[in-house]
Amino acid sequence: MAFPIQRLRRTRRTGALRGLVRETELAPGDFIYPIFVAAGEDVRRPIPSMPGIFQLSINHAVEEARRAHALGISGVLLFGIPDEKDEAASGAYDPEGVVQLATRAIKDAAPELLVVTDVCLCEYTSHGHCGMVDHERREVMNDVSLELLARTATAQAEAGADIVAPSDMMDGRVGALRAALDADGFEETPIMAYSAKYASAFYGPFREAADSAPQFGDRRGYQMDPANAREALRETALDIQEGADIVMVKPALPYLDVVRRVREATDLPVAAYNVSGEYSMLKAAAQNGWLDEERAVMEALTGIKRAGAEIIISYHAPDASRWLQS
Ligand code: PBG
């Protein structure tokens, strides 16, 4: 009988052999951990669809950020939950807005932890859209929104944000942010652009967490159609032309082909956002005893890195970092 010459099982036999030939290794430093910062004092409100995740007032957000830093996580991504919303999203660019205050507090408490701020209006608008709305035409106005997004980014940079991350998907926002930041003396503040951000059902739990569901219509007029991958390359190329320093694909798991294509199309750092619904899915299955949580989460995160993302934004970041250390 003929014996196989190549036997792949030879290097799978022991943990040491598997470790030697392992191609992809996660580390806590790969992660950015999203935090929902709520206005008010001493708030620690659970988000029902995201077990383990809370709306936190600034004092608790600072503690959570400290814990993330102690675990070796690179940064936190801040989303604001203001106590008042209005037509013009004034909480987004108010120098005393909740994200600006939280940024200052976290930079004081853990100066080495990166503070990344979400640049978007939907958490602050009464109508829940990511830009200014023309109510008669029921449309989100692009160019008017750019001014407010730019003001938001400079207010965040002013407060000490290490990176600003526009997630609104208006055309031209990266260029608008870059110009405004440069004009205000923040030419060293990097932009992590949500370049290929899809109109996804997987943001459902986030919208509950941030109370940011659109009051009419949906986001398909500005976020991408899930069916398109070439268009993601156009979005990415445009953001790079406009000055993006890091590009992002979002969500992650249903779009790993896009992560791979973006990775191959650019030499910029690539981030992937493992979004709220992806977190909730695994949590729900684990809580039902249907999946082994640690193994499923680590496999999902490894897949995102293997696809080509060197930066992973994930609500699993603290658990994953703990598992990596033990
Ligand atoms: C704001 C924004 C959203 C997410 C990040 N920034 C929601 C949306 O576009 O509706 C989703 C993140 C998540 O689901 O974890 N525009």
Residues whose N, C-alpha, C, O or C-beta is under 5 A from the ligand:
A	BS01	PBG	C120 C122 S167 F202 Y203 F206 V275 S276 G277
